[in-house]
């Protein structure tokens, strides 16, 4: 049991560090939400350039899809390395995936455009298009990686994992 807990701790850390790659990919692949600033009565307001645009939903969808892909890859990698299931491995995948998602979210926000939208609108000028800060509106997307990792690992363990020996039938 001690060895399994140690392996689970290592898996948690390695999976969580995958969040750096997820954050970089999200920052790079997520659509930019175009905003426009305007000055009305000496005060600045910011509008969506395309009010019917779907870029904001695309930002959340990109994060969720990347999270699903990372869950799939991390579960397959853990299964191929360990070839068995177990509660510590499942917990490691779930906790590592959640920590990786949180790390990716914060890294993407940090790398993205600045969050002070009014100051950015004033800096670029009236009527000039600029990108909105990278923002995850659907916080449930943070759970895509851990759930995908757990489900894929469970499926792989059920299909290809070692089987418990069947007890012999009693003789009568």
Buried (B, 14 or more C-beta within 10 A) or exposed (E): EEEBEEBBBEBBEBBBEBBEBBBBBBBEEBBBBBBBBEEEEEEBEBEBBEEEEEBBEBBBBBBBBBBBBBBBBBBBBBBEEBEEBBEBBBBBBBBBBBBBBBBBBEBBBEEBBEEEBEEBBBEBEEEEEBBBBBBBEBEEBBBBBBBBBBBBBBEBBEEEBEEEEEEEEEEE
